[in-house]
């Protein structure tokens, strides 16, 4: 009788412990980590990381503007207990200056538990000098295939006047194909300027700190493989610094083309 009673008590204890175990929701973090971001109107770039003790199921990203309708922007199906998501969203045609945007991330586990992270963004007009939507064409194009900071314009490359050209596309080594419709997504400086890739947000950096950011980063005569949202500090031969945001790449019959913003 005592034996059966002890076994029954042990069974009830196991059931009780199992039923009391709580599912642990995922943990969502974001870079940049500020709850509220003040940015000029344009591309918002953030990296979300989601971790969980159990397997993740889905991650949803929504946004709303001025507390109006909530729009689903992204859905990611997960595999495993960790995922990193690069979020790039161009709000230039969706919002206006002084609008308030809320980006909402919801992550769920296969066990049914979920977490939510909210990020508020307020758009403002930048006070520092800003050159928007600058461009030049790929090196296989015969016209406007370089860029100069002398007058902030795209120019046609001339190898006899290298000092006039700050940025030009870096062609692939041993590339003999003539493809003016494509871009290599790499730049170099014909006049010896230097590029330093930084992790700081383009619109939040003080242009007075560009020299410090440059010196504290790895720099060289050419860029890494460019991605949309990349930020570079460029130093010219007069020791002047410029901040560059990569916005778009175009490929097609009208010519491979780079679009970028500049602060200085």
ZADO-1210 file (C-alpha; in nm, 4 decimals, padded with zeros to 6 digits):
<atoms>
<atom x="00.0000" y="00.0000" z="00.0000" code="UNK" pos="1"/>
<atom x="00.2833" y="00.2369" z="00.0923" code="UNK" pos="2"/>
<atom x="00.4687" y="00.1440" z="-00.2290" code="UNK" pos="3"/>
<atom x="00.1701" y="00.2316" z="-00.4521" code="UNK" pos="4"/>
<atom x="00.1089" y="00.5528" z="-00.2607" code="UNK" pos="5"/>
<atom x="00.4741" y="00.6652" z="-00.3113" code="UNK" pos="6"/>
<atom x="00.4616" y="00.5866" z="-00.6836" code="UNK" pos="7"/>
<atom x="00.1366" y="00.7791" z="-00.7217" code="UNK" pos="8"/>
<atom x="00.2795" y="01.0746" z="-00.5327" code="UNK" pos="9"/>
<atom x="00.5894" y="01.0761" z="-00.7578" code="UNK" pos="10"/>
<atom x="00.3696" y="01.0691" z="-01.0702" code="UNK" pos="11"/>
<atom x="00.1630" y="01.3611" z="-00.9427" code="UNK" pos="12"/>
<atom x="00.4808" y="01.5552" z="-00.8614" code="UNK" pos="13"/>
<atom x="00.6168" y="01.5071" z="-01.2139" code="UNK" pos="14"/>
<atom x="00.2862" y="01.6129" z="-01.3696" code="UNK" pos="15"/>
<atom x="00.2723" y="01.9154" z="-01.1412" code="UNK" pos="16"/>
<atom x="00.6284" y="02.0224" z="-01.2273" code="UNK" pos="17"/>
<atom x="00.5656" y="01.9779" z="-01.5993" code="UNK" pos="18"/>
<atom x="00.2437" y="02.1775" z="-01.5918" code="UNK" pos="19"/>
<atom x="00.4120" y="02.4614" z="-01.3997" code="UNK" pos="20"/>
<atom x="00.6983" y="02.4978" z="-01.6523" code="UNK" pos="21"/>
<atom x="00.6577" y="02.8263" z="-01.8398" code="UNK" pos="22"/>
<atom x="00.7442" y="02.8802" z="-02.2021" code="UNK" pos="23"/>
<atom x="01.0210" y="03.1403" z="-02.2328" code="UNK" pos="24"/>
<atom x="00.9463" y="03.4082" z="-02.4940" code="UNK" pos="25"/>
<atom x="01.2115" y="03.5163" z="-02.7473" code="UNK" pos="26"/>
<atom x="01.4467" y="03.8056" z="-02.6753" code="UNK" pos="27"/>
<atom x="01.4535" y="04.0798" z="-02.9422" code="UNK" pos="28"/>
<atom x="01.7341" y="04.3367" z="-02.9643" code="UNK" pos="29"/>
<atom x="01.8022" y="04.6105" z="-03.2179" code="UNK" pos="30"/>
<atom x="02.1045" y="04.8057" z="-03.3418" code="UNK" pos="31"/>
<atom x="02.0868" y="05.1013" z="-03.2931" code="UNK" pos="32"/>
<atom x="01.9559" y="05.0379" z="-02.9447" code="UNK" pos="33"/>
<atom x="01.7839" y="05.3687" z="-02.8707" code="UNK" pos="34"/>
<atom x="01.4077" y="05.3444" z="-02.8156" code="UNK" pos="35"/>
<atom x="01.3575" y="05.6716" z="-03.0060" code="UNK" pos="36"/>
<atom x="01.5581" y="05.7708" z="-03.3155" code="UNK" pos="37"/>
<atom x="01.5663" y="06.1186" z="-03.4697" code="UNK" pos="38"/>
<atom x="01.6490" y="06.0881" z="-03.8400" code="UNK" pos="39"/>
<atom x="01.6085" y="06.2921" z="-04.1563" code="UNK" pos="40"/>
<atom x="01.3449" y="06.1606" z="-04.3920" code="UNK" pos="41"/>
<atom x="01.4805" y="05.8764" z="-04.6038" code="UNK" pos="42"/>
<atom x="01.6193" y="05.5262" z="-04.5601" code="UNK" pos="43"/>
<atom x="01.5941" y="05.3717" z="-04.2139" code="UNK" pos="44"/>
<atom x="01.8515" y="05.0983" z="-04.1573" code="UNK" pos="45"/>
<atom x="01.8436" y="04.8713" z="-03.8497" code="UNK" pos="46"/>
<atom x="01.9613" y="04.5219" z="-03.7550" code="UNK" pos="47"/>
<atom x="01.7302" y="04.3041" z="-03.5425" code="UNK" pos="48"/>
<atom x="01.8558" y="04.0000" z="-03.3522" code="UNK" pos="49"/>
<atom x="01.6158" y="03.7421" z="-03.2086" code="UNK" pos="50"/>
<atom x="01.7255" y="03.4695" z="-02.9644" code="UNK" pos="51"/>
<atom x="01.5213" y="03.2006" z="-02.7948" code="UNK" pos="52"/>
<atom x="01.5685" y="02.8996" z="-02.5691" code="UNK" pos="53"/>
<atom x="01.3399" y="02.7006" z="-02.7991" code="UNK" pos="54"/>
<atom x="01.3044" y="02.7013" z="-03.1773" code="UNK" pos="55"/>
<atom x="01.1745" y="03.0203" z="-03.3348" code="UNK" pos="56"/>
<atom x="00.8724" y="03.0150" z="-03.5625" code="UNK" pos="57"/>
<atom x="00.8205" y="03.3522" z="-03.7323" code="UNK" pos="58"/>
<atom x="00.9273" y="03.7159" z="-03.7088" code="UNK" pos="59"/>
<atom x="00.6891" y="03.9872" z="-03.8276" code="UNK" pos="60"/>
<atom x="00.7887" y="04.3515" z="-03.8852" code="UNK" pos="61"/>
<atom x="00.5167" y="04.6152" z="-03.9015" code="UNK" pos="62"/>
<atom x="00.5182" y="04.9923" z="-03.9210" code="UNK" pos="63"/>
<atom x="00.2699" y="05.2701" z="-03.8566" code="UNK" pos="64"/>
<atom x="00.2862" y="05.6434" z="-03.9294" code="UNK" pos="65"/>
<atom x="00.1426" y="05.8917" z="-03.6780" code="UNK" pos="66"/>
<atom x="-00.0517" y="05.6142" z="-03.4989" code="UNK" pos="67"/>
<atom x="-00.2534" y="05.5351" z="-03.8113" code="UNK" pos="68"/>
<atom x="-00.2984" y="05.1935" z="-03.9727" code="UNK" pos="69"/>
<atom x="-00.0444" y="04.9205" z="-03.8954" code="UNK" pos="70"/>
<atom x="00.1187" y="04.7821" z="-04.2121" code="UNK" pos="71"/>
<atom x="00.2888" y="04.4430" z="-04.2289" code="UNK" pos="72"/>
<atom x="00.6251" y="04.5028" z="-04.3939" code="UNK" pos="73"/>
<atom x="00.8247" y="04.1817" z="-04.3473" code="UNK" pos="74"/>
<atom x="00.7604" y="03.8181" z="-04.2614" code="UNK" pos="75"/>
<atom x="01.0535" y="03.5856" z="-04.1903" code="UNK" pos="76"/>
<atom x="01.0113" y="03.2116" z="-04.1367" code="UNK" pos="77"/>
<atom x="01.2738" y="03.0924" z="-03.8910" code="UNK" pos="78"/>
<atom x="01.4863" y="02.7810" z="-03.8542" code="UNK" pos="79"/>
<atom x="01.6641" y="02.7347" z="-03.5201" code="UNK" pos="80"/>
<atom x="01.6800" y="02.9530" z="-03.2113" code="UNK" pos="81"/>
<atom x="01.8590" y="03.2615" z="-03.3498" code="UNK" pos="82"/>
<atom x="01.8118" y="03.4934" z="-03.6449" code="UNK" pos="83"/>
<atom x="01.9584" y="03.8281" z="-03.7530" code="UNK" pos="84"/>
<atom x="01.7504" y="04.0503" z="-03.9832" code="UNK" pos="85"/>
<atom x="01.8817" y="04.3537" z="-04.1747" code="UNK" pos="86"/>
<atom x="01.5901" y="04.5973" z="-04.2038" code="UNK" pos="87"/>
<atom x="01.6173" y="04.8716" z="-04.4679" code="UNK" pos="88"/>
<atom x="01.3094" y="05.0820" z="-04.5394" code="UNK" pos="89"/>
<atom x="01.2835" y="05.3956" z="-04.7501" code="UNK" pos="90"/>
<atom x="01.0211" y="05.6227" z="-04.5921" code="UNK" pos="91"/>
<atom x="01.0876" y="05.9176" z="-04.8238" code="UNK" pos="92"/>
<atom x="00.7647" y="05.8559" z="-05.0175" code="UNK" pos="93"/>
<atom x="00.5639" y="05.7237" z="-04.7205" code="UNK" pos="94"/>
<atom x="00.6139" y="05.9912" z="-04.4567" code="UNK" pos="95"/>
<atom x="00.6868" y="06.3620" z="-04.4167" code="UNK" pos="96"/>
<atom x="00.9207" y="06.5670" z="-04.1991" code="UNK" pos="97"/>
<atom x="00.8143" y="06.5687" z="-03.8317" code="UNK" pos="98"/>
<atom x="00.6104" y="06.2497" z="-03.8815" code="UNK" pos="99"/>
<atom x="00.6376" y="05.9828" z="-03.6126" code="UNK" pos="100"/>
<atom x="00.6927" y="05.6261" z="-03.7318" code="UNK" pos="101"/>
<atom x="00.6706" y="05.3209" z="-03.5073" code="UNK" pos="102"/>
<atom x="00.8375" y="05.0000" z="-03.6228" code="UNK" pos="103"/>
<atom x="00.6946" y="04.6973" z="-03.4421" code="UNK" pos="104"/>
<atom x="00.8719" y="04.3597" z="-03.4385" code="UNK" pos="105"/>
<atom x="00.6871" y="04.0485" z="-03.3180" code="UNK" pos="106"/>
<atom x="00.8764" y="03.7212" z="-03.2756" code="UNK" pos="107"/>
<atom x="00.7117" y="03.3891" z="-03.1905" code="UNK" pos="108"/>
<atom x="00.8350" y="03.0452" z="-03.0849" code="UNK" pos="109"/>
<atom x="00.7068" y="02.7079" z="-03.1978" code="UNK" pos="110"/>
<atom x="00.5818" y="02.6609" z="-02.8398" code="UNK" pos="111"/>
<atom x="00.3442" y="02.9561" z="-02.8861" code="UNK" pos="112"/>
<atom x="00.5224" y="03.2201" z="-02.6771" code="UNK" pos="113"/>
<atom x="00.6017" y="03.5584" z="-02.8339" code="UNK" pos="114"/>
<atom x="00.7714" y="03.8939" z="-02.7733" code="UNK" pos="115"/>
<atom x="00.7296" y="04.2454" z="-02.9139" code="UNK" pos="116"/>
<atom x="00.9803" y="04.5298" z="-02.9600" code="UNK" pos="117"/>
<atom x="00.8790" y="04.8847" z="-03.0550" code="UNK" pos="118"/>
<atom x="01.1104" y="05.1451" z="-03.2112" code="UNK" pos="119"/>
<atom x="00.9960" y="05.5055" z="-03.2563" code="UNK" pos="120"/>
<atom x="01.1425" y="05.7208" z="-03.5353" code="UNK" pos="121"/>
<atom x="01.0897" y="06.0956" z="-03.5729" code="UNK" pos="122"/>
<atom x="01.1937" y="06.2518" z="-03.9050" code="UNK" pos="123"/>
<atom x="01.3567" y="06.5952" z="-03.9132" code="UNK" pos="124"/>
<atom x="01.5303" y="06.8151" z="-04.1672" code="UNK" pos="125"/>
<atom x="01.9108" y="06.7857" z="-04.1356" code="UNK" pos="126"/>
<atom x="02.0962" y="07.1022" z="-04.0385" code="UNK" pos="127"/>
<atom x="02.4326" y="07.0060" z="-04.1902" code="UNK" pos="128"/>
<atom x="02.4921" y="07.0628" z="-04.5618" code="UNK" pos="129"/>
<atom x="02.3425" y="06.7706" z="-04.7508" code="UNK" pos="130"/>
<atom x="02.3721" y="06.6703" z="-05.1142" code="UNK" pos="131"/>
<atom x="02.0974" y="06.4227" z="-05.1972" code="UNK" pos="132"/>
<atom x="02.0730" y="06.1742" z="-05.4846" code="UNK" pos="133"/>
<atom x="02.4198" y="06.2288" z="-05.6237" code="UNK" pos="134"/>
<atom x="02.5160" y="05.9850" z="-05.8977" code="UNK" pos="135"/>
<atom x="02.7672" y="05.8655" z="-06.1528" code="UNK" pos="136"/>
<atom x="02.7736" y="05.5811" z="-06.4053" code="UNK" pos="137"/>
<atom x="02.9848" y="05.2655" z="-06.4127" code="UNK" pos="138"/>
<atom x="03.3349" y="05.2805" z="-06.5628" code="UNK" pos="139"/>
<atom x="03.2310" y="05.1077" z="-06.8893" code="UNK" pos="140"/>
<atom x="03.0065" y="05.4042" z="-06.9693" code="UNK" pos="141"/>
<atom x="03.1764" y="05.6757" z="-07.1736" code="UNK" pos="142"/>
<atom x="03.0101" y="05.9767" z="-07.0066" code="UNK" pos="143"/>
<atom x="02.9621" y="06.0908" z="-06.6445" code="UNK" pos="144"/>
<atom x="03.1505" y="05.7871" z="-06.5188" code="UNK" pos="145"/>
<atom x="03.3228" y="05.9521" z="-06.2192" code="UNK" pos="146"/>
<atom x="03.2474" y="06.1944" z="-05.9368" code="UNK" pos="147"/>
<atom x="03.4199" y="06.5062" z="-05.8051" code="UNK" pos="148"/>
<atom x="03.3781" y="06.6900" z="-05.4744" code="UNK" pos="149"/>
<atom x="03.5097" y="07.0117" z="-05.6323" code="UNK" pos="150"/>
<atom x="03.1576" y="07.1097" z="-05.7354" code="UNK" pos="151"/>
<atom x="02.9672" y="06.7977" z="-05.6219" code="UNK" pos="152"/>
<atom x="02.8912" y="06.6615" z="-05.9666" code="UNK" pos="153"/>
<atom x="02.9298" y="06.3579" z="-06.1896" code="UNK" pos="154"/>
<atom x="03.2013" y="06.4075" z="-06.4522" code="UNK" pos="155"/>
<atom x="03.3564" y="06.2190" z="-06.7444" code="UNK" pos="156"/>
<atom x="03.6861" y="06.0545" z="-06.6528" code="UNK" pos="157"/>
<atom x="04.0102" y="06.1766" z="-06.8107" code="UNK" pos="158"/>
<atom x="04.3239" y="05.9843" z="-06.7169" code="UNK" pos="159"/>
<atom x="04.5411" y="06.2888" z="-06.7919" code="UNK" pos="160"/>
<atom x="04.3755" y="06.4886" z="-06.5113" code="UNK" pos="161"/>
<atom x="04.3534" y="06.2441" z="-06.2222" code="UNK" pos="162"/>
<atom x="04.3530" y="06.5181" z="-05.9583" code="UNK" pos="163"/>
<atom x="04.0003" y="06.6197" z="-06.0649" code="UNK" pos="164"/>
<atom x="03.8410" y="06.2828" z="-05.9919" code="UNK" pos="165"/>
<atom x="03.7520" y="06.1709" z="-05.6395" code="UNK" pos="166"/>
<atom x="03.5429" y="05.8590" z="-05.7055" code="UNK" pos="167"/>
<atom x="03.5310" y="05.6088" z="-05.9897" code="UNK" pos="168"/>
<atom x="03.4096" y="05.2524" z="-06.0205" code="UNK" pos="169"/>
<atom x="03.6750" y="04.9862" z="-05.9647" code="UNK" pos="170"/>
<atom x="03.6632" y="04.7374" z="-06.2514" code="UNK" pos="171"/>
<atom x="03.7077" y="04.3678" z="-06.1884" code="UNK" pos="172"/>
<atom x="04.0644" y="04.2394" z="-06.2315" code="UNK" pos="173"/>
<atom x="04.1191" y="04.0742" z="-06.5720" code="UNK" pos="174"/>
<atom x="03.7669" y="04.1713" z="-06.6761" code="UNK" pos="175"/>
<atom x="03.7704" y="04.2096" z="-07.0544" code="UNK" pos="176"/>
<atom x="03.3923" y="04.2186" z="-07.0970" code="UNK" pos="177"/>
<atom x="03.2378" y="04.5513" z="-07.1940" code="UNK" pos="178"/>
<atom x="02.9233" y="04.5787" z="-06.9803" code="UNK" pos="179"/>
<atom x="02.8104" y="04.9403" z="-06.9389" code="UNK" pos="180"/>
<atom x="02.4744" y="04.8099" z="-06.8123" code="UNK" pos="181"/>
<atom x="02.6233" y="04.6578" z="-06.4933" code="UNK" pos="182"/>
<atom x="02.7950" y="04.7853" z="-06.1770" code="UNK" pos="183"/>
<atom x="03.0799" y="04.6152" z="-05.9880" code="UNK" pos="184"/>
<atom x="02.9705" y="04.7762" z="-05.6554" code="UNK" pos="185"/>
<atom x="03.3300" y="04.8770" z="-05.5780" code="UNK" pos="186"/>
<atom x="03.4847" y="05.2260" z="-05.5815" code="UNK" pos="187"/>
<atom x="03.8356" y="05.3683" z="-05.5796" code="UNK" pos="188"/>
<atom x="03.9775" y="05.7215" z="-05.5796" code="UNK" pos="189"/>
<atom x="04.1810" y="05.8144" z="-05.8913" code="UNK" pos="190"/>
<atom x="04.3375" y="06.1159" z="-05.7150" code="UNK" pos="191"/>
<atom x="04.4497" y="05.9192" z="-05.4098" code="UNK" pos="192"/>
<atom x="04.1631" y="05.9925" z="-05.1708" code="UNK" pos="193"/>
<atom x="04.0853" y="05.7420" z="-04.8956" code="UNK" pos="194"/>
<atom x="03.7679" y="05.5597" z="-04.7872" code="UNK" pos="195"/>
<atom x="03.6819" y="05.4398" z="-04.4360" code="UNK" pos="196"/>
<atom x="03.3680" y="05.2356" z="-04.3758" code="UNK" pos="197"/>
<atom x="03.1965" y="05.3225" z="-04.0469" code="UNK" pos="198"/>
<atom x="02.9045" y="05.1739" z="-03.8521" code="UNK" pos="199"/>
<atom x="02.7560" y="05.5039" z="-03.7316" code="UNK" pos="200"/>
<atom x="02.4141" y="05.6129" z="-03.8677" code="UNK" pos="201"/>
<atom x="02.4561" y="05.8544" z="-04.1606" code="UNK" pos="202"/>
<atom x="02.2131" y="06.1204" z="-04.0376" code="UNK" pos="203"/>
<atom x="02.3112" y="06.1141" z="-03.6705" code="UNK" pos="204"/>
<atom x="02.6869" y="06.1632" z="-03.7095" code="UNK" pos="205"/>
<atom x="02.8227" y="06.5111" z="-03.6424" code="UNK" pos="206"/>
<atom x="03.0300" y="06.6223" z="-03.9402" code="UNK" pos="207"/>
<atom x="03.2716" y="06.7776" z="-03.6894" code="UNK" pos="208"/>
<atom x="03.3676" y="06.4238" z="-03.5837" code="UNK" pos="209"/>
<atom x="03.4421" y="06.2835" z="-03.9292" code="UNK" pos="210"/>
<atom x="03.8193" y="06.3088" z="-03.8850" code="UNK" pos="211"/>
<atom x="03.8023" y="06.1081" z="-03.5606" code="UNK" pos="212"/>
<atom x="03.5745" y="05.8444" z="-03.7131" code="UNK" pos="213"/>
<atom x="03.8090" y="05.8170" z="-04.0094" code="UNK" pos="214"/>
<atom x="04.1224" y="05.7739" z="-03.7999" code="UNK" pos="215"/>
<atom x="03.9543" y="05.5112" z="-03.5797" code="UNK" pos="216"/>
<atom x="03.8542" y="05.2975" z="-03.8799" code="UNK" pos="217"/>
<atom x="04.0337" y="05.0902" z="-04.1401" code="UNK" pos="218"/>
<atom x="04.0847" y="05.3044" z="-04.4496" code="UNK" pos="219"/>
<atom x="04.2251" y="05.2605" z="-04.7993" code="UNK" pos="220"/>
<atom x="04.2112" y="05.3790" z="-05.1593" code="UNK" pos="221"/>
<atom x="03.9110" y="05.1605" z="-05.2436" code="UNK" pos="222"/>
<atom x="03.5883" y="05.0482" z="-05.0787" code="UNK" pos="223"/>
<atom x="03.4660" y="04.7044" z="-04.9800" code="UNK" pos="224"/>
<atom x="03.1859" y="04.5489" z="-05.1849" code="UNK" pos="225"/>
<atom x="02.9184" y="04.8157" z="-05.1531" code="UNK" pos="226"/>
<atom x="02.5768" y="04.7423" z="-05.0026" code="UNK" pos="227"/>
<atom x="02.2710" y="04.9665" z="-04.9788" code="UNK" pos="228"/>
<atom x="02.2872" y="05.1495" z="-04.6454" code="UNK" pos="229"/>
<atom x="02.6693" y="05.1454" z="-04.6215" code="UNK" pos="230"/>
<atom x="02.8251" y="05.4606" z="-04.4747" code="UNK" pos="231"/>
<atom x="03.1774" y="05.5774" z="-04.5661" code="UNK" pos="232"/>
<atom x="03.3962" y="05.8683" z="-04.4605" code="UNK" pos="233"/>
<atom x="03.5958" y="05.9965" z="-04.7578" code="UNK" pos="234"/>
<atom x="03.9146" y="06.2004" z="-04.7050" code="UNK" pos="235"/>
<atom x="04.0433" y="06.3995" z="-05.0017" code="UNK" pos="236"/>
<atom x="04.3966" y="06.5265" z="-05.0662" code="UNK" pos="237"/>
<atom x="04.3178" y="06.8571" z="-04.8954" code="UNK" pos="238"/>
<atom x="04.2382" y="06.6736" z="-04.5702" code="UNK" pos="239"/>
<atom x="03.8686" y="06.7510" z="-04.6043" code="UNK" pos="240"/>
<atom x="03.6173" y="06.4880" z="-04.4951" code="UNK" pos="241"/>
<atom x="03.2871" y="06.3877" z="-04.6529" code="UNK" pos="242"/>
<atom x="03.0231" y="06.1409" z="-04.5338" code="UNK" pos="243"/>
<atom x="02.8698" y="05.9136" z="-04.8001" code="UNK" pos="244"/>
<atom x="02.5519" y="05.7026" z="-04.7779" code="UNK" pos="245"/>
<atom x="02.4999" y="05.4351" z="-05.0449" code="UNK" pos="246"/>
<atom x="02.1337" y="05.4512" z="-05.1510" code="UNK" pos="247"/>
<atom x="02.0772" y="05.2575" z="-05.4744" code="UNK" pos="248"/>
<atom x="02.2336" y="05.0668" z="-05.7625" code="UNK" pos="249"/>
<atom x="02.0792" y="05.0678" z="-06.1083" code="UNK" pos="250"/>
<atom x="02.1566" y="04.8192" z="-06.3829" code="UNK" pos="251"/>
<atom x="02.0067" y="04.8099" z="-06.7301" code="UNK" pos="252"/>
<atom x="02.0143" y="04.9428" z="-07.0831" code="UNK" pos="253"/>
<atom x="02.0375" y="05.3051" z="-06.9667" code="UNK" pos="254"/>
<atom x="02.3688" y="05.2259" z="-06.7920" code="UNK" pos="255"/>
<atom x="02.4920" y="05.0974" z="-06.4583" code="UNK" pos="256"/>
<atom x="02.4501" y="05.3766" z="-06.2043" code="UNK" pos="257"/>
<atom x="02.5227" y="05.4582" z="-05.8382" code="UNK" pos="258"/>
<atom x="02.2965" y="05.6814" z="-05.6234" code="UNK" pos="259"/>
<atom x="02.4267" y="05.8235" z="-05.2946" code="UNK" pos="260"/>
<atom x="02.3896" y="06.1089" z="-05.0452" code="UNK" pos="261"/>
<atom x="02.6703" y="06.3269" z="-04.9085" code="UNK" pos="262"/>
<atom x="02.7091" y="06.5287" z="-04.5877" code="UNK" pos="263"/>
<atom x="02.9995" y="06.7606" z="-04.5221" code="UNK" pos="264"/>
</atoms>
